[in-house]
Amino acid sequence: MSCRARENARQADCGSTLAPVYGGFGITSDQVQNTTSAIPDRSEADVAGIYSYAGQPFAVLGASQGAHNDFGYPSICMAQDSNGPDMVCSNSGYNWFSVSYDYSDRQYNYIVCYLRYSFFYNQIKLCNDVLAPFAGMDYSAQAAESRHAIGQALAVRAFDYLGLAPYYQFRYADSKDLPCVRVITIIMQCLSRTSL
């Protein structure tokens, strides 16, 4: 597979064609920085990509898998609600989230667990892509549009870690001095079934 074909497949798996590739044949962080310095509104395109990923159908597994419960953050919210005591879920054979109701979605090999984990870390990757051109720079010295994009990326990334913590942290009572979930602030590849 050619480099371009691999990158196109990676971007398709991530659900965004807005994610630049740093250090490869794609867009460099210097090119992004030069562009956003000259035209600060361009940084808003990457931020829009972060938010559009949140509701994208087949965001994690892709359309070829046809997973009925892979429709971005709303599906994660429904699974989380189904884990609570106030959600009524009858198992009529068509309820996609009935396994969440009895907590059988906590198995390591169950798709909801994988979707929850991969969705948040893929969105963190998109946030890191927005932040990468500004690494090591004083955020306050950037144009207002760039500061807005930086702030949005930082806020969404924090929100994603908050979404991961209840499911992947150790029990607080026993592990209050241990780290919670893995914090990634570097360039990363998105997670897909083909990358595991």
N, C-alpha and C positions, 0 to 999 in steps of 0.2 A: 504494500500500500504506500502510495506517495505521501510526502510530508503534507501537501495540500489536502489530500483526501483524508488523512488522519486528523488534521485540524478541523476540516469541515465536519467530520463525524463527531469530534469532541464538542464543537460548538452546537451541533444539533442535539447531542446528549445533554448539554448544559441548558438548552432551551433558550439560548440567546446568541445572536450573531453580533452583539455589541461588546462581547468580552474580548479585549485585545490579547495578543500573545506577546509577552515580553521576552526578550533575549533570543528569539527565534527569527524566522523569516517574516513574521507578521509585523505588526505595529510595535515600535519600541516605545519605552516610557519617555524618552526624549521627544519623540514625534508627538506623543499625546500631550506632553507638557508644552511644547511649542505651539501646538494647535489651540489648546485651551488658554494659553497666554494671549495669542492673537485674537481668538474668537471665544471668549469665556462661556458663551451660551452652549458651546459644544459639550461641555461637561454634563449638561442636563440630559443629553441623550443616554449616557451610561446609567444615570440615575433612573431614567424612565425604564431602562431595561431591567433594573433590579425589581421595580414594582410590577412590571408586566410578567416577570417570571413567577411572581407570587400566585397568580391565578391562571397560569398556563396549563391547559390540558396535557396530560402525559408528560409532565415536567421532569420526572425522574427516570421512568422506564422507557419513555418514548412510545410513539403510536403503534409500533410493530408489536409491542407486548399486549396492548389492549387492556391494561389493568383498569378496571372500572373505578377504582378508588384512588387513582393517580391524577388528581386535578388540582394540585398545588396546595396552598395554605388552607383553603376551605375544607379540603378533605382531612387535613391534619386536625383542624378545629372540630370537625364532626367526630373523629376518632377520640379526641380528648374529651369532648362532651359525653360521649358514650361511656367513657371510663368513670364518669361521675354518677352519683346516686339519683340525680333528678332527671335522667334521660330514660325514656321508655323505649325499649327496642324489642319488638317481638321478632322472633326468628321465623319468618314466613317463607324462607328460601330465597328471598330477594333483598334482604337487608344486608347491605355491604358492610355495615359496621356492627353487626350483632356480636362478633368475636370481641370487640372492644368492650361490650357491655359486661362480659364475664371475665375480663382481663386475660383472655387467652391470646390476645395480640402481643403479649410480652415475650413470646418465644423468640429466640435469636434468629430463627429461620423464617419467621412470619413476615409477610410483605409489608404490613403496616409499620412494623418496627423499622424495616429497611427504608421505607418511604419517608418516615419521620426524620430519620437520621440523615439521609441523603439530601432531602429537600433543604434542610437548614444549612448544611455544610456547602451545598451548591450555591445557595444564596449568599453565604459568607464569602465564597470565592468571587462572586460578582461584585460584592462590596470591596473586597481587597483589590480587584482590578481597577475600581474607581480611585482607590486610595494610593495605588502603586506609583503613579507619576509624581505624587507629592511626598513620597517617603523622604524623611530627613529634612524636610523643609518646614519653615515656620508657616503654619496655616493662616495666621492672622495677616501675613504679608501678601496673600493671594487676592485675586479679584473677588468681588462679592459673589458672583455666580459660582466661582470655584469653591469658595467657602461654603456656599449652600450645598453644593454637591458633596463636599467632604463631610459636612454635618449630617446629611441624609444617609450617606454610606455608613458613617459611624453609628448612627441611631439604629439603622436596620440591622447592622451586624450585632449590636448589643441585644436587640430584640430576638435575633436568631439564637444567640447563646441562652437567653432566657427561655426560649422554647425547648432547647435541648436539656437544660438542667434538670427539670423534674423527672426525666426519663433515664438519664445516663449518669447522674451523679451518685456518689455513695450516700448512704443514709447519713444525714447531718448529725444526728445524735452520737453516732459512733465515729464519724470522720470529719469533724468540723475543722481540723487542721490540714486536711488533704485537699488537693485541687479538685475542682468540680468537673467540668468537661474540658476537652482539649481546645485551647485557644490558638487559632491559626491567624497570624498576621502577615504571612508571606504569600508569594505567588504559588498557586496550587492548581492542580487539575481537578475538574469536577468529578463527582462520583457517578458512575453508571454501572449497569450490570456487566458491561463488557470490560470495565476497568478493574473488576474485582478478581 
